[in-house]
Amino acid sequence: MAKPDHHTIVAALIELLHKTLDQPREIGPDTALIADLGLESIQVIEYLCEVEDRFDLAIDEDKLADVRTVGDLAEVVRALLRN
């Protein structure tokens, strides 16, 4: 089965973010998860659990150290799906 490409992963991440946020927001690959969206730490944890469930993978904390944007997270997910 083919692995999803970056664009497909970004779209799924944005869809999950819309479910996490209290209010609708414009979200794109360059949207910063905390700086732009103002996610609280518990929201980040819940969101990452949703991402893990959606893509059936586990994301180690060390992989998240450089993640700032939706696009950054998409790259982490894509790399994990390749392995």
N, C-alpha and C positions, 0 to 999 in steps of 0.2 A: 504494500500500500504506500502511496506517495506521501511524503512528509509535507506539511503545509509550508508555503513560502512566507517570507517576511510580511508581505501585505496582508495575507490571510490571518496571520497571527496577530498583527496590529489590530485588524478589524475585530477579532474575537476579544482582545484585551480591552478595546474601547467599549464593546458591548457589555462586558463584565463591569467596567467602571461605571457605566450609566446605571447599572443596577445597584452599585455601591453608594453612589452619590445621592444626597438628599434632594438636590435641585439639578435640572438639566444644565449641562455645560457643553461648550464647543471643545472637543477633544481631538487631538491629532497626534502623530508620532513624536512631535517635538514638545508635547505637553509634559511639564514636570509634575510628577505624581504628588509631591508634597508642596513645592513652591507655588505651582499654579493652581492646583486643586485643593490645597489646604487639608489634605487627608490627615486625620489623627492617627496615632500609632495603632490603635485598635482597628481602625478602618483599613490600614495597610495590611495588618495581619489577616483580617477577614478576606480582603481582596486577594492576597497571595494564596490563601487556602482555596478560594474559588478558581484561581488560575491553575493551581496544581490539580484540582479535580477536573477542570475542563480539558486539560491536556494530558491527564493521567501521568503525572511526573512529580518528583520531589525537588524542590529548589533549596539548595544549601545556602545558609546565611552568607557564606564567603562569596558566593556568586552574585549577591545583591550589593556588595560594597560599592560598586561603581554605577549602579543603576540610579538614574535620575529621571529619565523620561519613559514614556510608553514605548518608544522605539528601542531604548536600551533594554527594557524588560523583554521585548519581542526577540532581541538578539540572544538573550540568555535562554529563553524558551526554545528558540530554534536550535541553538547549540545542544541543549539537553535532548531534544527530540532526535537529533542526528546520532546520538550515542546509544 
